[in-house]
Amino acid sequence: QVQLVESGGGLVQPGGSLRLSCAASGSIVSINIMGWYRQAPGKQRELVARITRGGYTSYADSVKGRFTISRDNAKNTVYLQMNSLKPEDTAVYYCTADWDYWGQGTHVTVSS
């Protein structure tokens, strides 16, 4: 059983940056894919970025060049560095491990 806890969300101005963290209660070494999803009010949950055990990454077109996903297996933690944030990035961000485990989410609000 893996429990995931996200942190790092908050209020930021457009153009600003945030780094989200997803800490796992157990080892993520055996987890193949760690991912970040987001859900904006009134919208469906969407994949933002994912990273494989081998370090291969993929991103939604809307965040390419602005967001970077990384994982530290030694710390059982996955990160999402978000730069050049836009108001449309406002959402609840969720971490997932192989789509079997999900965190409770962390709120990100981009507003002036």
ROSE-4610 file (N, C-alpha, C; in Angstrom, 1 decimal, always signed):
// ROSE-4610
residu = [Q/Q/Q/V/V/V/Q/Q/Q/L/L/L/V/V/V/E/E/E/S/S/S/G/G/G/G/G/G/G/G/G/L/L/L/V/V/V/Q/Q/Q/P/P/P/G/G/G/G/G/G/S/S/S/L/L/L/R/R/R/L/L/L/S/S/S/C/C/C/A/A/A/A/A/A/S/S/S/G/G/G/S/S/S/I/I/I/V/V/V/S/S/S/I/I/I/N/N/N/I/I/I/M/M/M/G/G/G/W/W/W/Y/Y/Y/R/R/R/Q/Q/Q/A/A/A/P/P/P/G/G/G/K/K/K/Q/Q/Q/R/R/R/E/E/E/L/L/L/V/V/V/A/A/A/R/R/R/I/I/I/T/T/T/R/R/R/G/G/G/G/G/G/Y/Y/Y/T/T/T/S/S/S/Y/Y/Y/A/A/A/D/D/D/S/S/S/V/V/V/K/K/K/G/G/G/R/R/R/F/F/F/T/T/T/I/I/I/S/S/S/R/R/R/D/D/D/N/N/N/A/A/A/K/K/K/N/N/N/T/T/T/V/V/V/Y/Y/Y/L/L/L/Q/Q/Q/M/M/M/N/N/N/S/S/S/L/L/L/K/K/K/P/P/P/E/E/E/D/D/D/T/T/T/A/A/A/V/V/V/Y/Y/Y/Y/Y/Y/C/C/C/T/T/T/A/A/A/D/D/D/W/W/W/D/D/D/Y/Y/Y/W/W/W/G/G/G/Q/Q/Q/G/G/G/T/T/T/H/H/H/V/V/V/T/T/T/V/V/V/S/S/S/S/S/S]
num = [1/1/1/2/2/2/3/3/3/4/4/4/5/5/5/6/6/6/7/7/7/8/8/8/9/9/9/10/10/10/11/11/11/12/12/12/13/13/13/14/14/14/15/15/15/16/16/16/17/17/17/18/18/18/19/19/19/20/20/20/21/21/21/22/22/22/23/23/23/24/24/24/25/25/25/26/26/26/27/27/27/28/28/28/29/29/29/30/30/30/31/31/31/32/32/32/33/33/33/34/34/34/35/35/35/36/36/36/37/37/37/38/38/38/39/39/39/40/40/40/41/41/41/42/42/42/43/43/43/44/44/44/45/45/45/46/46/46/47/47/47/48/48/48/49/49/49/50/50/50/51/51/51/52/52/52/53/53/53/54/54/54/55/55/55/56/56/56/57/57/57/58/58/58/59/59/59/60/60/60/61/61/61/62/62/62/63/63/63/64/64/64/65/65/65/66/66/66/67/67/67/68/68/68/69/69/69/70/70/70/71/71/71/72/72/72/73/73/73/74/74/74/75/75/75/76/76/76/77/77/77/78/78/78/79/79/79/80/80/80/81/81/81/82/82/82/83/83/83/84/84/84/85/85/85/86/86/86/87/87/87/88/88/88/89/89/89/90/90/90/91/91/91/92/92/92/93/93/93/94/94/94/95/95/95/96/96/96/97/97/97/98/98/98/99/99/99/100/100/100/101/101/101/102/102/102/103/103/103/104/104/104/105/105/105/106/106/106/107/107/107/108/108/108/109/109/109/110/110/110/111/111/111/112/112/112]
x = [+0.8/+0.0/+0.9/+0.6/+1.3/+0.4/+0.8/+0.0/+0.8/+0.1/+0.7/+0.2/+1.1/+0.7/+1.3/+0.5/+1.0/+1.2/+2.1/+2.3/+2.9/+2.9/+3.6/+2.6/+1.3/+0.4/+0.2/-0.5/-0.7/-1.2/-1.1/-1.5/-0.2/-0.2/+0.9/+0.5/+1.2/+0.9/+1.2/+0.5/+0.9/+2.4/+3.0/+4.4/+5.3/+4.7/+5.4/+5.7/+6.3/+6.7/+6.2/+6.0/+5.7/+6.4/+6.7/+7.2/+6.3/+5.7/+4.8/+5.6/+5.3/+6.0/+4.9/+5.3/+4.4/+5.2/+5.0/+5.7/+5.0/+5.6/+5.0/+5.4/+4.4/+4.7/+5.6/+5.5/+6.4/+7.3/+8.1/+9.1/+8.4/+8.9/+8.4/+9.3/+10.3/+11.2/+10.5/+9.5/+8.8/+7.6/+7.4/+6.3/+6.8/+6.1/+6.6/+6.3/+5.1/+4.8/+4.3/+4.9/+4.4/+3.9/+2.7/+2.1/+1.5/+1.3/+0.6/-0.6/-1.8/-3.0/-3.5/-4.4/-5.1/-6.5/-7.3/-8.7/-9.1/-9.5/-10.0/-11.5/-12.0/-13.5/-14.3/-15.2/-16.1/-15.5/-14.3/-13.6/-13.2/-12.9/-12.5/-11.0/-10.7/-9.3/-8.4/-7.3/-6.4/-5.0/-4.3/-2.9/-2.1/-1.2/-0.3/+1.1/+1.6/+2.9/+3.1/+4.0/+4.2/+5.7/+6.2/+7.6/+7.7/+8.4/+8.6/+9.7/+9.8/+10.9/+12.2/+12.3/+13.6/+13.9/+12.9/+13.1/+12.6/+11.8/+11.2/+10.0/+10.0/+8.9/+8.0/+6.8/+5.9/+5.0/+4.5/+3.8/+2.6/+1.6/+0.5/+1.0/+0.4/+0.9/+0.8/-0.2/-0.4/+0.6/+1.5/+2.5/+3.9/+4.0/+5.4/+6.2/+7.5/+8.4/+8.2/+7.2/+7.0/+7.1/+6.6/+6.6/+7.7/+8.2/+9.2/+8.9/+8.7/+8.5/+9.8/+10.0/+11.2/+10.8/+11.7/+11.4/+12.7/+12.7/+13.8/+13.4/+13.9/+13.5/+14.0/+15.2/+15.8/+14.9/+14.3/+13.4/+11.9/+11.6/+10.2/+9.4/+9.9/+9.2/+9.2/+8.1/+8.0/+7.8/+8.3/+8.2/+7.6/+7.0/+6.5/+6.9/+7.9/+8.4/+7.5/+6.8/+5.9/+6.4/+6.8/+7.3/+6.3/+6.5/+5.6/+4.2/+3.7/+2.3/+1.3/+0.2/-0.9/-2.1/-3.1/-4.4/-5.0/-4.9/-5.5/-4.8/-3.7/-3.1/-3.8/-4.7/-5.4/-6.2/-6.0/-6.6/-6.2/-6.8/-6.3/-5.4/-4.2/-3.2/-3.1/-3.2/-3.1/-1.9/-1.4/-0.3/-0.8/-0.3/-0.7/+0.5/+0.3/+1.4/+0.7/+1.1/+0.6/-0.9/-1.5/-3.0/-3.7/-2.9/-3.5/-3.7/-2.9/-2.9/-2.9/-3.7/-3.9/-3.7/-3.2/-3.2/-4.4/-4.5/-5.7/-5.7/-4.6/-4.6/-4.1/-3.5/-3.1/-3.5/-4.0/-4.6/-3.6/-3.7/-2.8/-3.8/-3.5/-4.3/-3.3/-3.5/-2.7/-3.6/-3.3/-4.1/-3.3/-3.7/-3.1/-3.9]
y = [-1.2/+0.0/+1.2/+2.2/+3.4/+4.6/+5.4/+6.7/+7.8/+8.7/+9.9/+11.2/+12.1/+13.4/+14.5/+15.3/+16.4/+17.7/+18.5/+19.8/+20.8/+22.1/+23.1/+24.0/+23.7/+24.6/+25.9/+26.8/+28.1/+29.1/+30.4/+31.5/+32.1/+32.3/+32.9/+33.8/+34.8/+35.8/+35.2/+35.6/+35.1/+35.4/+34.4/+34.5/+33.9/+33.6/+33.1/+31.6/+31.1/+29.7/+29.0/+27.7/+26.9/+25.6/+24.9/+23.5/+22.6/+21.7/+20.8/+19.5/+19.0/+17.7/+16.7/+15.4/+14.3/+13.3/+13.2/+12.3/+11.0/+9.9/+8.5/+7.9/+7.2/+6.6/+5.4/+4.7/+3.6/+3.8/+2.8/+3.0/+3.1/+4.0/+4.2/+3.5/+2.8/+2.2/+1.2/+0.5/-0.5/+0.1/+1.4/+2.1/+2.5/+2.0/+2.3/+3.8/+4.2/+5.6/+6.4/+7.6/+8.6/+9.7/+10.2/+11.3/+12.4/+13.5/+14.6/+14.9/+15.0/+15.4/+16.7/+17.3/+18.5/+18.6/+19.2/+19.4/+20.8/+21.5/+22.9/+22.9/+23.9/+23.9/+23.7/+22.8/+22.5/+21.8/+21.3/+20.6/+19.2/+18.4/+17.0/+17.0/+16.0/+15.8/+15.5/+16.1/+15.9/+15.6/+14.9/+14.5/+15.8/+16.1/+17.2/+16.7/+15.7/+15.2/+13.8/+13.0/+11.7/+11.4/+10.5/+10.1/+8.6/+7.9/+6.4/+6.2/+4.9/+4.5/+4.8/+4.7/+5.0/+6.4/+7.3/+8.7/+9.3/+8.5/+9.1/+9.9/+11.1/+12.1/+12.4/+12.8/+13.3/+14.3/+15.3/+16.4/+16.7/+17.3/+17.9/+19.0/+19.2/+20.3/+21.7/+21.8/+23.1/+23.5/+22.5/+22.9/+22.6/+22.1/+21.8/+23.1/+22.9/+24.1/+24.9/+24.7/+25.5/+24.6/+23.4/+22.5/+21.4/+20.9/+19.8/+18.9/+17.6/+16.5/+15.8/+15.5/+14.7/+13.8/+12.8/+11.8/+11.5/+11.4/+11.1/+9.8/+8.7/+7.4/+7.2/+7.8/+7.7/+8.4/+9.4/+10.2/+9.8/+8.9/+8.5/+9.7/+10.6/+11.8/+12.2/+12.7/+13.2/+14.7/+15.4/+16.9/+17.4/+18.5/+19.2/+20.7/+21.0/+22.4/+23.2/+24.2/+24.9/+26.3/+26.7/+28.1/+28.8/+30.1/+30.9/+30.6/+30.5/+30.1/+31.1/+30.5/+31.3/+31.1/+32.0/+31.8/+30.5/+30.0/+28.8/+27.5/+27.7/+26.6/+26.4/+27.3/+27.2/+25.9/+25.1/+23.8/+23.1/+22.0/+21.1/+20.1/+20.0/+19.1/+17.8/+16.7/+15.4/+14.6/+13.8/+12.9/+11.5/+10.7/+9.3/+8.4/+7.2/+6.2/+5.0/+4.9/+3.8/+3.8/+4.9/+5.1/+4.2/+3.5/+2.7/+3.5/+4.5/+5.3/+6.8/+7.5/+8.9/+9.7/+10.9/+11.8/+12.6/+13.4/+14.2/+15.5/+15.9/+17.1/+18.3/+19.2/+20.5/+21.6/+22.7/+23.7/+24.7/+25.0/+26.0/+27.1/+28.3/+29.5/+30.5/+30.8/+31.8/+33.0/+34.0/+35.2/+36.5/+37.6/+38.8/+39.5]
z = [+0.0/+0.0/+0.0/-0.9/-0.9/-0.7/+0.2/+0.5/-0.1/-0.7/-1.4/-0.7/-0.4/+0.1/-0.7/-1.3/-2.0/-1.2/-1.6/-0.9/-1.9/-1.4/-2.3/-3.0/-2.9/-3.6/-2.9/-3.6/-3.0/-4.0/-3.6/-4.5/-5.1/-6.4/-7.0/-8.2/-8.4/-9.5/-10.9/-11.9/-13.3/-13.5/-14.2/-14.4/-13.3/-12.2/-11.1/-11.1/-10.1/-10.0/-8.7/-8.8/-7.6/-7.9/-6.8/-6.9/-6.0/-6.6/-5.9/-5.6/-4.4/-4.0/-3.7/-4.0/-3.7/-3.0/-1.7/-0.8/-0.7/-0.9/-0.8/+0.6/+1.2/+2.5/+2.3/+1.1/+0.9/-0.2/-0.6/-1.6/-3.0/-3.8/-5.2/-6.2/-5.7/-6.7/-7.6/-7.0/-7.8/-8.6/-8.4/-9.1/-10.5/-11.5/-12.9/-13.3/-13.1/-13.6/-12.4/-12.2/-11.3/-12.1/-11.8/-12.6/-11.8/-12.4/-11.9/-12.8/-12.2/-12.8/-12.2/-12.9/-12.3/-12.7/-11.9/-12.1/-11.8/-12.8/-12.6/-12.3/-11.7/-11.4/-12.7/-12.6/-13.8/-14.9/-14.7/-15.8/-15.4/-16.4/-16.1/-15.6/-14.9/-14.5/-15.7/-15.8/-17.0/-16.5/-17.4/-17.1/-17.4/-16.5/-16.7/-17.1/-16.3/-16.6/-16.0/-16.6/-16.0/-16.2/-15.3/-15.4/-15.1/-15.9/-15.7/-14.7/-14.3/-13.4/-14.0/-15.3/-16.0/-16.3/-15.9/-16.1/-17.3/-18.1/-19.3/-18.9/-19.5/-19.1/-20.3/-20.0/-21.0/-20.4/-21.2/-20.7/-21.6/-21.0/-21.7/-22.6/-23.7/-24.6/-23.9/-23.1/-22.5/-21.4/-21.0/-20.0/-20.5/-21.7/-22.3/-22.3/-21.8/-21.8/-20.5/-19.7/-18.5/-17.2/-17.3/-16.2/-16.4/-15.2/-15.3/-14.1/-14.5/-13.5/-13.2/-12.0/-11.6/-10.5/-10.3/-9.1/-8.5/-7.2/-6.3/-5.6/-6.2/-5.6/-4.2/-3.9/-2.6/-1.5/-1.9/-1.0/-1.2/-2.1/-2.3/-2.6/-3.5/-3.7/-5.2/-5.7/-7.0/-7.0/-7.9/-7.9/-9.2/-9.1/-10.3/-10.2/-11.0/-11.0/-12.0/-11.6/-12.5/-12.6/-13.8/-14.1/-15.1/-15.1/-16.1/-15.9/-14.7/-14.4/-15.0/-15.5/-16.1/-15.3/-15.4/-14.7/-15.0/-16.2/-16.6/-16.0/-15.3/-14.6/-13.2/-12.8/-11.6/-11.5/-10.5/-10.4/-9.1/-8.8/-7.8/-8.5/-7.9/-8.5/-7.7/-8.4/-7.8/-8.2/-7.3/-7.6/-7.7/-8.6/-8.7/-8.9/-8.4/-8.6/-9.4/-10.6/-11.5/-11.6/-11.3/-11.3/-10.3/-9.5/-8.4/-7.1/-6.9/-5.7/-6.1/-5.3/-5.5/-4.2/-4.3/-3.2/-3.1/-2.0/-1.8/-2.6/-3.1/-4.0/-3.2/-4.0/-3.5/-4.4/-3.8/-4.6/-5.1/-6.4/-7.0/-7.6/-7.2/-7.7/-8.3/-9.6/-10.3/-10.6/-9.8/-9.9/-9.5/-10.1/-9.7/-8.6]
